[in-house]
Amino acid sequence: MGRRSERLSRQGMLAGDSAGEGDVIQVVSRAFDVLRCFEGHEARLGNLEISNRCGLPRSTVSRLTHTLTRMGQLVYLPRDQKYRIGPSAVAMSTSMMKGLQLRNLIRLRLQDVAEQLPGTVGFVIPDRFHLVYLEYARAANALGLHESTGSRIAIASTAAGHAYAAALDAKVADVLIAEMEREIPDGAKLLKPRIELNRALLRERGYVVACGLWSPHINGLAVPLWSPQYQTFVVVTIGLLAAMYDEKRLHKEVAPQMLELSVAVGSLLGGADSDIFTNGLSRKPLREATRDNKKIIDTEETNELEAGTRRPRSARSVRARDGRR
């Protein structure tokens, strides 16, 4: 594997690093920054609004929106003098959503936990300085949290984000924090002082907690998992009312269920043949994790797609014995 491929594999979802910045085609990176501004299919933004959101000069944004419109990624609305997500972008995302069975299985796992804990349980994937909900489940009596599929949460101010950053290789985490210091310094101020403590908690217990970070009324707990499909860490996370679940109760009552959830989701990810949207997996009972004090032991298992061919490696937890934390 060449040096560039090694760097991409190591960095996962990060935009780049100072040593390899020349590898990044800036116009492509900026085009995606523009597209990220459109949260939700109905979002309508003008060049000035896009410029303010992504921190690019308005002249640059104008050229990018013109090109993206010609490509069908955006649509121009003459009456509003604004843009919205175009048919090509919708078609691209739809093509990735054809096989939903695996995601449905993950959502069922999340719902198993949500039925026992009055909070919002999510499965998120990184996107630069944010995490995006791929799936979520919410208890009927949950208060204070109203996330949905496609919602974006900040890495710097959430339990899920802190778990993700703590799971990264130290050099990759340094790149992430350095980019934050340049582009969103307030976020870096939240993340950087806590990362060593979060790493220690992750090594010791396999999860990270964040109390009152996103909101003084919300406490969170999150478990990162290595995804072989995307070569990055994904996270299962839960947010609960701080008035009901203080830090002690998170460790005692919430952590065991979230660790079991991580085992179940990790098994599904490890059994997926090539992509998180692959069909063909059947739902299995939620396995009870084996614990020795604070350690959790995962086991490998097969599914119908893999039976009789090869035994898949399950998605790695942060304590996998392969050089990754």
Backbone bond lengths (Angstrom), bond angles and torsions (degrees), N, CA, C in turn:
res aa  C-N    CA-C-N  psi(-1)  N-CA   C-N-CA  omega(-1)  CA-C   N-CA-C  phi
1 M - - - 1.470 - - 1.519 109.29 -
2 G 1.305 117.82 129.72 1.453 122.14 -178.06 1.500 112.53 -70.38
3 R 1.333 114.36 168.66 1.459 118.49 -177.18 1.514 112.38 -61.44
4 R 1.343 117.30 -41.77 1.457 119.60 -179.10 1.516 110.82 -63.53
5 S 1.345 117.21 -42.70 1.464 120.82 178.88 1.512 110.65 -63.65
6 E 1.329 116.90 -40.13 1.458 119.69 178.19 1.519 110.50 -61.89
7 R 1.331 116.14 -41.80 1.460 119.57 -179.50 1.522 111.39 -65.49
8 L 1.330 116.84 -41.51 1.462 119.90 178.18 1.512 111.05 -63.66
9 S 1.334 117.47 -42.14 1.454 121.36 179.54 1.510 110.78 -63.56
10 R 1.350 115.65 -38.81 1.457 119.47 -177.91 1.509 111.87 -72.01
11 Q 1.319 117.07 -34.95 1.457 120.63 -174.21 1.515 112.97 -83.82
12 G 1.324 118.26 -25.24 1.448 119.34 -179.24 1.502 112.05 63.21
13 M 1.342 118.07 -116.70 1.444 122.36 -171.87 1.528 113.49 -92.42
14 L 1.340 118.09 5.15 1.451 118.23 -179.35 1.515 110.57 -72.06
15 A 1.315 115.24 151.54 1.462 119.88 -176.37 1.515 112.52 -71.91
16 G 1.291 118.31 -32.45 1.461 120.59 -178.34 1.502 110.27 171.47
17 D 1.332 116.67 -179.48 1.445 120.21 175.70 1.513 108.76 -140.23
18 S 1.310 115.50 162.57 1.451 119.84 -172.75 1.515 112.18 -62.79
19 A 1.343 117.11 -30.28 1.455 119.72 -177.82 1.511 111.80 -76.26
20 G 1.337 117.16 -26.04 1.460 119.36 -174.83 1.497 113.44 -121.81
21 E 1.324 116.91 25.94 1.458 120.53 -174.84 1.524 112.08 -63.48
22 G 1.351 116.00 -25.89 1.450 119.16 179.54 1.508 113.42 -66.94
23 D 1.348 116.35 -18.74 1.459 120.43 179.33 1.526 111.61 -74.25
24 V 1.334 117.72 -20.02 1.456 121.66 -173.45 1.531 109.98 -88.76
25 I 1.331 116.54 126.02 1.457 121.21 174.74 1.525 107.10 -81.20
26 Q 1.316 116.62 107.54 1.450 121.17 -169.24 1.525 113.23 -60.82
27 V 1.338 116.91 -37.20 1.461 118.35 -177.64 1.522 111.05 -64.90
28 V 1.337 116.72 -34.83 1.476 120.05 177.51 1.522 109.60 -68.21
29 S 1.333 115.98 -45.11 1.461 120.32 178.97 1.530 110.81 -59.52
30 R 1.323 116.60 -41.91 1.465 120.12 -178.97 1.525 111.63 -69.82
31 A 1.333 116.72 -34.14 1.468 119.15 177.33 1.520 110.66 -61.84
32 F 1.320 116.03 -40.64 1.462 118.62 177.69 1.520 111.26 -70.20
33 D 1.339 117.51 -32.71 1.466 119.62 174.56 1.530 110.18 -59.74
34 V 1.333 116.78 -39.48 1.463 121.09 178.06 1.526 110.22 -64.02
35 L 1.326 116.98 -47.31 1.461 120.23 -178.37 1.521 111.72 -63.15
36 R 1.346 116.62 -33.47 1.470 119.88 179.48 1.530 111.90 -64.95
37 C 1.326 116.77 -21.10 1.473 119.23 -179.91 1.519 112.04 -66.16
38 F 1.337 117.18 -22.75 1.465 121.02 -175.22 1.522 109.29 -91.06
39 E 1.323 116.15 88.89 1.456 121.37 178.88 1.519 108.33 -88.58
40 G 1.309 115.75 107.65 1.454 120.31 -177.79 1.511 111.70 97.49
41 H 1.328 116.22 144.70 1.461 122.13 -175.49 1.523 112.38 -62.92
42 E 1.337 117.74 -26.59 1.463 121.34 -174.68 1.523 113.61 -91.30
43 A 1.334 117.93 -2.68 1.464 120.27 -177.09 1.523 111.34 -62.34
44 R 1.333 116.61 134.98 1.467 123.06 179.17 1.518 108.24 -126.49
45 L 1.317 116.14 121.41 1.456 120.83 -174.54 1.520 110.75 -134.68
46 G 1.328 116.42 142.87 1.457 121.93 172.29 1.516 110.40 -93.96
47 N 1.331 116.77 171.34 1.461 120.66 -177.69 1.526 112.50 -59.30
48 L 1.329 117.00 -38.05 1.465 119.96 179.90 1.526 110.88 -65.14
49 E 1.347 116.47 -43.47 1.461 120.05 178.89 1.529 111.21 -63.82
50 I 1.326 116.01 -41.27 1.464 119.86 178.38 1.526 109.87 -64.19
51 S 1.329 116.18 -42.70 1.462 120.99 178.92 1.529 111.24 -58.79
52 N 1.328 115.99 -43.20 1.469 119.76 179.20 1.513 112.10 -67.36
53 R 1.333 116.87 -35.63 1.463 120.32 -177.23 1.526 112.80 -73.42
54 C 1.323 117.13 -40.62 1.472 118.64 -174.00 1.525 112.94 -105.25
55 G 1.340 117.67 0.17 1.458 120.37 173.72 1.510 115.21 70.76
56 L 1.330 116.79 25.49 1.460 121.48 177.88 1.529 110.07 -104.32
57 P 1.339 117.64 151.62 1.479 119.66 176.18 1.524 110.91 -58.88
58 R 1.319 115.72 146.69 1.466 119.18 -177.05 1.534 111.67 -62.48
59 S 1.327 117.41 -33.96 1.466 119.68 178.49 1.528 110.96 -64.71
60 T 1.330 116.33 -38.87 1.470 120.40 177.54 1.521 110.35 -65.84
61 V 1.327 115.59 -44.21 1.462 120.40 179.27 1.524 110.47 -60.68
62 S 1.328 117.25 -41.15 1.466 121.07 -179.75 1.518 111.46 -59.71
63 R 1.338 116.86 -43.12 1.470 120.05 178.65 1.525 111.04 -66.93
64 L 1.319 116.07 -39.47 1.464 119.80 -179.27 1.530 111.54 -67.66
65 T 1.328 117.65 -45.02 1.467 119.58 -179.37 1.525 110.92 -65.45
66 H 1.344 116.62 -35.48 1.466 119.81 176.15 1.529 110.43 -61.22
67 T 1.326 116.36 -47.16 1.469 120.68 -179.52 1.519 111.26 -65.21
68 L 1.334 116.64 -44.91 1.463 120.54 -179.08 1.523 111.11 -64.86
69 T 1.325 117.10 -32.61 1.467 120.23 176.06 1.531 110.50 -68.08
70 R 1.341 116.94 -43.21 1.461 120.39 177.42 1.533 111.29 -60.99
71 M 1.316 116.76 -29.84 1.468 121.74 -179.74 1.522 112.55 -84.17
72 G 1.331 117.48 -10.61 1.460 120.50 -177.61 1.512 114.42 87.43
73 Q 1.344 116.71 2.57 1.466 119.36 178.56 1.529 111.06 -74.95
74 L 1.320 116.60 -27.57 1.458 122.69 175.19 1.524 109.53 -126.93
75 V 1.314 116.31 160.81 1.471 123.41 174.31 1.523 107.46 -125.83
76 Y 1.329 116.13 133.57 1.467 120.46 178.11 1.517 109.88 -92.06
77 L 1.339 116.24 132.99 1.459 122.74 -179.66 1.527 108.11 -107.89
78 P 1.341 118.36 98.98 1.475 121.26 -173.72 1.517 113.85 -57.33
79 R 1.329 116.92 -39.55 1.467 119.50 -177.22 1.524 111.11 -63.05
80 D 1.343 116.41 -42.05 1.471 121.02 -179.21 1.523 112.40 -87.79
81 Q 1.341 116.18 -16.65 1.462 121.69 -172.02 1.534 110.54 55.47
82 K 1.317 112.83 43.89 1.462 120.07 -179.72 1.531 109.31 -137.78
83 Y 1.329 114.18 172.78 1.462 121.49 -179.81 1.526 109.68 -117.48
84 R 1.322 114.40 157.28 1.456 120.57 170.26 1.527 107.84 -141.75
85 I 1.334 116.69 167.51 1.463 121.21 179.72 1.525 109.77 -58.43
86 G 1.342 116.55 135.31 1.454 122.02 -174.93 1.513 114.18 -96.26
87 P 1.331 116.72 176.06 1.469 121.47 -174.92 1.522 113.64 -64.05
88 S 1.330 117.92 -33.80 1.463 119.39 -179.48 1.521 111.49 -66.54
89 A 1.330 116.16 -39.50 1.461 119.73 178.10 1.517 110.66 -66.76
90 V 1.339 116.74 -40.95 1.465 120.64 177.70 1.526 110.58 -63.42
91 A 1.341 116.26 -44.43 1.469 120.51 179.90 1.516 110.97 -62.13
92 M 1.335 116.28 -40.12 1.456 120.21 -179.96 1.523 111.20 -62.73
93 S 1.332 115.93 -45.51 1.461 118.98 -179.87 1.513 111.40 -68.91
94 T 1.328 117.03 -36.24 1.464 120.43 179.92 1.516 111.35 -65.05
95 S 1.334 116.81 -37.98 1.460 119.66 -179.54 1.520 111.50 -64.09
96 M 1.341 116.79 -27.06 1.456 120.57 178.09 1.519 112.31 -80.02
97 M 1.330 116.80 -8.88 1.457 120.55 -174.26 1.527 112.86 -107.02
98 K 1.326 117.55 11.99 1.461 119.61 -173.62 1.521 112.23 -62.76
99 G 1.327 117.21 -47.35 1.457 119.80 -178.97 1.509 110.51 -99.14
100 L 1.312 117.26 103.26 1.460 120.97 -173.08 1.523 113.37 -102.51
101 Q 1.320 118.01 3.46 1.457 118.15 -171.93 1.518 112.56 -64.70
102 L 1.337 117.15 -41.98 1.459 119.33 179.83 1.519 110.70 -62.87
103 R 1.325 116.33 -44.42 1.461 118.54 178.36 1.518 111.16 -64.07
104 N 1.308 117.59 -36.22 1.463 120.02 176.07 1.519 110.69 -62.28
105 L 1.337 116.73 -39.60 1.461 120.30 178.34 1.520 110.93 -64.72
106 I 1.321 116.10 -41.24 1.463 119.68 177.52 1.522 110.09 -63.12
107 R 1.339 116.32 -42.36 1.463 119.09 179.52 1.534 110.90 -62.31
108 L 1.326 117.44 -37.73 1.463 120.10 177.05 1.520 111.16 -62.81
109 R 1.327 116.93 -37.87 1.465 120.24 176.31 1.528 110.20 -63.90
110 L 1.319 115.98 -44.06 1.461 119.41 178.10 1.526 110.74 -60.92
111 Q 1.329 115.92 -40.21 1.459 120.28 -179.27 1.518 111.43 -65.61
112 D 1.342 117.19 -34.74 1.468 120.54 176.22 1.527 110.60 -55.08
113 V 1.322 116.46 -41.81 1.462 120.77 -179.95 1.529 110.80 -75.65
114 A 1.334 116.18 -41.13 1.467 120.12 -178.13 1.525 111.78 -62.63
115 E 1.323 117.42 -28.03 1.464 120.28 178.85 1.519 111.72 -73.32
116 Q 1.336 116.18 -17.34 1.464 119.95 -179.44 1.525 112.90 -103.24
117 L 1.332 116.35 -22.53 1.465 120.90 -178.72 1.526 109.57 -125.67
118 P 1.322 118.75 133.20 1.477 121.78 -175.67 1.524 112.90 -80.89
119 G 1.325 116.08 67.19 1.454 119.62 -179.43 1.514 111.51 -147.26
120 T 1.321 115.85 -170.25 1.453 122.23 175.62 1.519 108.67 -106.18
121 V 1.328 116.24 123.17 1.456 122.53 -178.79 1.524 107.67 -107.13
122 G 1.333 117.44 131.67 1.454 119.99 -175.64 1.517 113.36 -133.52
123 F 1.332 114.22 158.03 1.461 124.00 172.68 1.517 106.08 -122.38
124 V 1.340 117.30 114.00 1.462 120.99 -169.51 1.526 111.04 -125.12
125 I 1.333 114.43 155.30 1.462 122.98 179.30 1.524 108.39 -129.34
126 P 1.350 118.54 144.22 1.464 119.88 -175.14 1.519 113.62 -74.71
127 D 1.324 114.76 147.17 1.457 122.81 172.42 1.519 107.25 -143.73
128 R 1.317 115.39 90.83 1.460 123.15 -177.40 1.519 112.22 57.70
129 F 1.336 119.47 -110.62 1.459 120.35 -177.32 1.531 111.89 -94.40
130 H 1.318 116.47 10.61 1.463 121.06 -178.45 1.527 111.00 -129.30
131 L 1.312 114.61 169.88 1.456 123.03 168.88 1.516 106.79 -121.96
132 V 1.320 116.46 142.93 1.462 121.94 -177.45 1.525 109.14 -114.58
133 Y 1.323 116.53 132.83 1.460 121.07 177.51 1.534 109.99 -72.36
134 L 1.334 116.29 115.15 1.460 120.34 170.83 1.520 110.67 -83.84
135 E 1.320 115.99 -36.17 1.461 121.60 175.96 1.520 109.04 -147.68
136 Y 1.304 115.66 157.27 1.457 120.02 176.84 1.521 108.95 -154.89
137 A 1.317 115.32 161.81 1.468 121.75 173.46 1.521 106.94 -145.12
138 R 1.305 114.37 149.49 1.458 118.63 -173.40 1.519 110.00 -139.42
139 A 1.319 115.45 133.52 1.454 119.36 176.46 1.519 109.96 -65.56
140 A 1.338 115.72 147.27 1.463 120.07 -178.99 1.519 111.70 -60.97
141 N 1.333 116.37 -30.32 1.466 120.26 -178.15 1.517 112.47 -101.91
142 A 1.332 118.19 15.43 1.463 120.94 179.52 1.525 110.06 -69.52
143 L 1.319 115.40 139.14 1.456 121.17 -179.93 1.522 109.87 -122.26
144 G 1.323 116.88 146.07 1.444 121.44 169.01 1.513 116.72 87.80
145 L 1.328 119.04 -11.30 1.460 121.75 -178.78 1.519 109.05 -128.24
146 H 1.318 116.95 128.64 1.461 120.70 -177.08 1.534 110.04 -138.24
147 E 1.322 116.92 54.45 1.458 120.49 177.30 1.524 109.40 -79.44
148 S 1.328 116.14 164.14 1.453 121.48 177.31 1.514 108.88 -148.99
149 T 1.325 116.82 168.55 1.447 121.15 178.30 1.527 110.12 -57.31
150 G 1.327 115.73 129.85 1.457 120.65 -177.45 1.514 114.17 94.01
151 S 1.333 117.80 -12.45 1.467 120.14 177.13 1.523 109.96 -64.30
152 R 1.330 115.61 146.78 1.454 121.85 -179.90 1.522 109.39 -112.01
153 I 1.326 116.10 135.91 1.458 121.48 176.97 1.529 108.26 -126.31
154 A 1.306 116.25 148.59 1.460 120.90 -176.05 1.522 111.05 -75.99
155 I 1.323 116.72 137.91 1.461 121.01 175.37 1.524 110.19 -62.36
156 A 1.315 116.79 -40.15 1.464 121.13 -171.32 1.521 113.84 -69.01
157 S 1.322 118.00 -25.96 1.464 119.91 -170.04 1.522 114.36 -120.98
158 T 1.323 117.86 22.45 1.466 120.64 -179.46 1.523 110.75 -135.68
159 A 1.324 115.83 154.59 1.468 120.54 176.10 1.519 110.49 -60.57
160 A 1.341 116.52 -40.67 1.464 120.41 179.48 1.520 110.79 -61.02
161 G 1.329 117.07 -43.36 1.451 120.93 -179.86 1.520 112.53 -65.74
162 H 1.320 116.81 -40.55 1.453 120.19 179.76 1.529 111.41 -69.33
163 A 1.343 116.57 -33.94 1.460 119.71 175.62 1.521 110.58 -66.88
164 Y 1.321 116.74 -42.36 1.463 121.57 178.45 1.526 110.48 -61.04
165 A 1.321 117.52 -48.71 1.465 121.08 -178.39 1.527 111.37 -64.05
166 A 1.322 117.01 -38.56 1.462 120.67 -179.77 1.519 111.92 -67.69
167 A 1.324 116.98 -28.25 1.466 121.11 -178.97 1.520 112.53 -78.75
168 L 1.329 117.70 -21.35 1.458 121.53 -177.49 1.528 111.78 -65.96
169 D 1.333 115.38 151.03 1.449 120.22 168.40 1.530 107.78 -54.04
170 A 1.343 116.53 144.14 1.461 120.45 -174.09 1.523 112.34 -56.93
171 K 1.333 117.34 -39.35 1.465 119.90 -179.14 1.526 111.32 -67.31
172 V 1.318 116.03 -38.15 1.463 120.05 179.33 1.527 110.04 -69.22
173 A 1.337 115.91 -40.01 1.464 119.22 176.88 1.522 111.09 -62.51
174 D 1.332 116.75 -37.74 1.461 120.21 177.57 1.531 111.07 -61.87
175 V 1.341 116.56 -38.69 1.463 120.84 177.47 1.523 109.92 -63.27
176 L 1.322 115.91 -46.08 1.464 120.32 179.87 1.524 111.14 -58.27
177 I 1.326 116.49 -47.51 1.463 120.52 -178.50 1.525 110.92 -66.30
178 A 1.339 117.06 -39.51 1.468 120.14 178.31 1.526 111.05 -62.40
179 E 1.340 117.52 -40.28 1.466 120.49 177.21 1.523 110.65 -66.14
180 M 1.328 116.07 -38.55 1.464 119.13 176.65 1.521 111.17 -63.03
181 E 1.337 116.56 -42.11 1.466 120.08 -179.08 1.521 110.94 -61.27
182 R 1.340 116.66 -32.05 1.468 120.23 178.57 1.521 112.48 -78.23
183 E 1.343 116.27 -39.69 1.464 119.96 -169.68 1.520 114.61 -106.80
184 I 1.323 117.49 -36.39 1.471 120.31 177.74 1.532 108.61 -136.07
185 P 1.326 117.72 73.13 1.470 121.27 -173.93 1.517 114.24 -56.95
186 D 1.325 117.77 -32.34 1.466 119.45 178.39 1.525 110.97 -63.53
187 G 1.335 116.54 -36.10 1.451 120.39 176.98 1.514 112.05 -66.30
188 A 1.326 116.75 -42.58 1.463 121.18 178.40 1.530 111.02 -60.79
189 K 1.324 117.12 -36.35 1.470 121.16 179.97 1.529 111.62 -65.76
190 L 1.329 116.74 -27.93 1.465 120.24 176.89 1.523 112.09 -80.12
191 L 1.320 115.77 -39.05 1.468 120.11 -172.27 1.527 112.92 -83.06
192 K 1.317 117.21 -46.78 1.464 121.37 -170.30 1.530 114.25 -59.05
193 P 1.339 120.27 -45.58 1.472 119.15 -177.37 1.527 113.92 -66.97
194 R 1.338 117.31 -19.15 1.467 120.45 -174.05 1.524 113.38 -100.94
195 I 1.336 117.89 -7.10 1.458 118.69 -167.49 1.530 112.41 -68.06
196 E 1.329 118.85 -38.12 1.463 120.02 179.99 1.524 111.09 -66.70
197 L 1.318 116.96 -42.28 1.467 120.61 177.20 1.527 110.25 -63.00
198 N 1.322 116.96 -41.42 1.460 120.72 178.21 1.525 111.44 -64.12
199 R 1.330 117.23 -39.71 1.466 120.13 177.33 1.523 111.05 -61.94
200 A 1.323 115.97 -41.84 1.463 119.94 179.47 1.525 111.21 -63.91
201 L 1.327 116.32 -43.52 1.458 120.26 178.79 1.529 110.84 -64.26
202 L 1.323 115.99 -38.22 1.460 120.82 179.49 1.521 110.80 -65.45
203 R 1.329 116.73 -43.27 1.471 119.99 178.28 1.522 111.59 -64.70
204 E 1.318 115.95 -38.90 1.459 120.51 -174.32 1.524 112.61 -79.04
205 R 1.343 116.29 -41.45 1.462 119.01 -170.85 1.520 114.33 -121.77
206 G 1.319 117.78 -16.30 1.462 119.85 177.48 1.510 115.07 89.79
207 Y 1.337 117.34 8.90 1.458 120.70 179.47 1.525 109.63 -152.24
208 V 1.327 115.56 171.83 1.471 122.22 178.74 1.523 108.14 -128.89
209 V 1.316 116.92 142.84 1.461 121.53 174.36 1.530 109.06 -115.68
210 A 1.301 115.57 150.80 1.465 121.67 175.53 1.522 107.26 -142.29
211 C 1.311 116.36 114.63 1.460 121.28 -176.43 1.523 110.32 -106.41
212 G 1.324 115.64 120.29 1.452 121.07 176.55 1.510 114.73 69.59
213 L 1.331 118.28 15.07 1.461 120.90 -176.70 1.521 111.47 -76.96
214 W 1.321 116.93 -50.55 1.464 121.68 179.96 1.532 110.55 -75.89
215 S 1.334 114.77 -39.48 1.461 122.28 178.25 1.518 107.37 -152.57
216 P 1.331 119.19 143.19 1.471 119.85 178.55 1.520 112.70 -62.55
217 H 1.330 116.80 -14.13 1.461 120.91 -177.65 1.533 113.06 -98.02
218 I 1.337 117.25 -3.66 1.459 120.85 -173.98 1.529 110.86 -124.06
219 N 1.317 116.01 130.33 1.459 122.16 171.40 1.524 108.69 -112.28
220 G 1.332 116.10 145.57 1.462 119.52 -175.96 1.514 112.99 -134.19
221 L 1.331 114.71 158.19 1.461 122.84 176.10 1.519 107.48 -140.36
222 A 1.327 117.19 140.05 1.460 120.14 -175.03 1.522 111.26 -145.72
223 V 1.350 114.55 147.03 1.469 122.16 179.51 1.526 108.52 -125.53
224 P 1.340 119.01 119.39 1.460 120.69 177.55 1.527 111.91 -85.14
225 L 1.325 115.93 148.17 1.464 123.11 177.85 1.521 108.62 -133.52
226 W 1.322 116.63 142.37 1.456 119.69 175.28 1.524 109.47 -81.18
227 S 1.329 116.79 126.54 1.458 121.69 179.13 1.521 109.76 -101.34
228 P 1.333 118.44 111.84 1.472 119.91 178.21 1.521 112.23 -66.09
229 Q 1.344 117.82 -25.72 1.464 120.15 179.51 1.518 111.32 -64.96
230 Y 1.330 116.72 -42.85 1.454 121.36 -173.38 1.518 113.66 -108.25
231 Q 1.356 116.48 -0.97 1.461 120.49 179.25 1.523 111.59 52.43
232 T 1.323 114.79 44.08 1.453 120.88 177.19 1.515 108.08 -154.28
233 F 1.308 116.48 170.37 1.456 120.56 175.43 1.524 110.45 -86.23
234 V 1.314 116.15 133.14 1.453 123.38 168.68 1.521 106.53 -107.94
235 V 1.324 117.31 168.45 1.462 119.79 -172.06 1.526 110.21 -139.11
236 V 1.340 116.26 137.36 1.467 120.82 165.79 1.518 106.48 -103.14
237 T 1.319 116.71 134.29 1.454 120.50 -170.47 1.519 110.81 -144.75
238 I 1.319 115.66 159.06 1.464 120.84 176.85 1.520 109.07 -141.62
239 G 1.328 115.93 141.78 1.451 122.55 173.80 1.511 110.07 -119.01
240 L 1.328 116.72 134.23 1.463 122.31 -176.59 1.527 109.73 -135.55
241 L 1.320 116.60 157.07 1.456 120.67 177.63 1.524 110.18 -65.33
242 A 1.329 115.64 128.73 1.458 120.53 -178.82 1.526 112.04 -62.09
243 A 1.338 116.43 -31.16 1.460 120.00 179.78 1.521 112.38 -65.12
244 M 1.323 116.50 -24.22 1.463 120.99 -179.98 1.531 112.72 -99.12
245 Y 1.337 115.86 -34.33 1.463 119.97 -175.43 1.529 109.69 -128.26
246 D 1.350 115.21 98.29 1.454 119.42 174.03 1.526 108.83 -80.42
247 E 1.335 117.32 -179.84 1.467 120.29 -175.21 1.530 111.88 -61.78
248 K 1.307 117.31 -39.09 1.466 120.58 179.47 1.522 110.99 -61.41
249 R 1.310 116.02 -42.66 1.463 119.82 -179.36 1.534 111.09 -70.94
250 L 1.342 117.32 -31.42 1.463 119.95 175.36 1.526 110.31 -59.74
251 H 1.338 116.02 -47.86 1.458 120.13 -179.22 1.533 111.61 -65.25
252 K 1.306 116.85 -41.77 1.459 120.42 -172.90 1.524 113.47 -79.15
253 E 1.342 117.87 -43.04 1.459 120.42 -171.11 1.528 114.38 -108.23
254 V 1.326 116.06 -33.94 1.468 119.45 -174.37 1.528 111.63 -87.59
255 A 1.335 116.72 -42.85 1.466 120.74 -175.92 1.531 113.42 -55.66
256 P 1.340 120.18 -45.89 1.473 118.76 -179.46 1.528 113.22 -58.22
257 Q 1.335 116.80 -40.71 1.468 119.13 -179.50 1.527 111.88 -71.03
258 M 1.337 117.06 -36.39 1.457 119.28 178.97 1.523 111.84 -71.45
259 L 1.329 117.63 -32.93 1.459 120.17 175.70 1.531 110.54 -67.51
260 E 1.320 116.95 -38.84 1.466 120.10 175.07 1.529 110.51 -64.33
261 L 1.318 115.95 -40.30 1.459 119.74 177.13 1.526 110.71 -61.17
262 S 1.326 117.19 -41.12 1.465 120.33 -179.59 1.523 111.04 -63.91
263 V 1.327 116.91 -35.19 1.473 120.51 176.67 1.529 109.92 -63.90
264 A 1.325 115.67 -45.61 1.465 119.97 -178.17 1.522 111.78 -65.56
265 V 1.338 116.78 -46.14 1.461 120.19 179.80 1.523 110.41 -67.21
266 G 1.331 116.97 -39.59 1.454 120.32 177.67 1.509 112.30 -60.99
267 S 1.329 116.46 -37.54 1.464 120.55 177.28 1.522 111.11 -64.50
268 L 1.332 116.43 -41.53 1.470 119.95 178.36 1.522 111.29 -65.15
269 L 1.329 116.45 -43.09 1.464 119.82 179.80 1.519 111.03 -65.43
270 G 1.316 116.27 -40.89 1.446 120.11 -179.74 1.512 113.04 -67.77
271 G 1.335 116.44 -26.79 1.458 120.39 -179.98 1.505 113.67 -87.51
272 A 1.357 117.42 -11.23 1.458 119.72 179.79 1.518 109.15 -70.41
273 D 1.319 117.33 133.36 1.462 121.64 -172.63 1.507 112.44 -68.32
274 S 1.345 117.55 -44.61 1.453 117.57 -175.60 1.514 114.11 -145.81
275 D 1.325 118.39 -22.68 1.452 118.31 -172.15 1.508 109.82 -152.41
276 I 1.312 115.47 152.69 1.463 120.47 -177.81 1.524 112.12 -65.63
277 F 1.328 117.86 -13.66 1.457 122.02 -179.11 1.529 111.76 -101.86
278 T 1.350 118.15 9.96 1.455 121.41 -176.79 1.523 111.42 -66.51
279 N 1.320 116.44 140.26 1.461 121.34 174.74 1.521 110.80 -84.87
280 G 1.330 117.22 170.56 1.452 121.53 166.33 1.503 115.75 106.44
281 L 1.338 119.15 2.13 1.447 120.22 178.98 1.522 109.75 -97.34
282 S 1.310 116.13 141.93 1.462 119.47 177.55 1.516 109.20 -104.24
283 R 1.304 116.16 151.83 1.455 119.64 -178.89 1.510 109.75 -71.86
284 K 1.337 116.55 134.75 1.450 122.42 177.15 1.518 108.23 -114.38
285 P 1.351 118.00 153.15 1.458 119.46 178.20 1.517 110.57 -58.91
286 L 1.312 116.53 146.83 1.458 121.53 178.32 1.513 108.20 -63.96
287 R 1.349 115.65 117.94 1.445 119.02 -176.24 1.510 111.19 -78.29
288 E 1.294 116.42 148.73 1.452 120.20 176.57 1.512 108.37 -88.37
289 A 1.315 116.69 122.89 1.461 120.87 -177.30 1.517 109.94 -71.85
290 T 1.323 116.56 145.38 1.454 121.75 175.66 1.510 108.52 -88.12
291 R 1.303 117.06 128.58 1.453 120.42 -178.23 1.517 111.35 -124.56
292 D 1.299 115.81 141.58 1.454 122.75 171.26 1.518 106.28 -124.91
293 N 1.332 116.19 102.17 1.456 121.12 -170.45 1.516 110.07 58.15
294 K 1.345 118.08 -108.83 1.457 121.05 -175.43 1.513 112.03 -103.84
295 K 1.331 117.57 7.65 1.455 119.56 -176.48 1.513 110.75 -99.13
296 I 1.314 115.47 144.25 1.454 121.32 178.06 1.520 107.96 -120.40
297 I 1.333 117.30 133.90 1.457 122.12 -175.95 1.506 109.02 -114.66
298 D 1.319 116.27 123.57 1.458 121.79 178.62 1.508 109.25 -97.10
299 T 1.335 117.28 152.99 1.452 122.20 175.71 1.494 108.98 -123.41
300 E 1.348 117.13 158.39 1.444 122.07 179.69 1.522 109.20 -90.52
301 E 1.326 116.18 148.94 1.440 119.34 174.24 1.514 108.93 -149.77
302 T 1.325 116.40 159.09 1.455 121.47 -176.35 1.511 110.36 -102.99
303 N 1.328 117.05 172.23 1.445 122.53 174.19 1.506 108.02 -135.32
304 E 1.328 116.58 -179.93 1.459 119.36 -174.93 1.525 112.82 -61.30
305 L 1.320 117.67 -32.37 1.459 120.55 -178.90 1.516 111.46 -67.91
306 E 1.343 116.39 -32.53 1.447 120.69 -172.56 1.527 113.32 -101.52
307 A 1.327 118.12 -16.74 1.458 121.04 -173.56 1.520 111.19 -56.14
308 G 1.323 114.34 131.98 1.449 119.42 176.74 1.515 114.29 82.44
309 T 1.320 118.64 -2.64 1.460 120.04 -179.65 1.518 111.04 -113.82
310 R 1.316 117.44 -64.75 1.462 119.50 177.79 1.512 108.50 -152.56
311 R 1.308 116.00 155.58 1.454 120.93 179.86 1.517 108.48 -91.77
312 P 1.335 118.02 113.64 1.460 119.38 -174.58 1.514 112.15 -73.00
313 R 1.329 115.01 152.57 1.451 119.34 171.88 1.512 108.69 -84.10
314 S 1.308 116.42 131.70 1.460 119.00 -179.20 1.522 109.32 -72.51
315 A 1.338 115.32 159.14 1.462 119.76 177.11 1.516 108.55 -57.98
316 R 1.325 116.06 135.38 1.452 119.31 -171.48 1.515 111.20 -82.61
317 S 1.336 114.70 139.15 1.453 119.36 171.55 1.520 107.88 -81.41
318 V 1.322 116.28 175.32 1.456 119.74 -177.01 1.511 111.95 -71.17
319 R 1.317 117.47 -8.85 1.457 119.34 178.48 1.518 112.28 -108.97
320 A 1.312 117.11 22.78 1.454 120.51 177.90 1.518 109.90 -64.55
321 R 1.312 116.20 149.75 1.460 120.92 -174.80 1.525 110.59 -96.01
322 D 1.325 117.39 55.32 1.456 119.63 -179.36 1.527 111.31 -133.05
323 G 1.315 115.10 21.65 1.460 118.75 179.10 1.511 112.69 97.88
324 R 1.345 117.11 -16.27 1.469 119.81 174.83 1.504 107.96 -93.14
325 R 1.377 116.27 148.79 1.452 117.87 176.29 1.498 109.40 -74.66
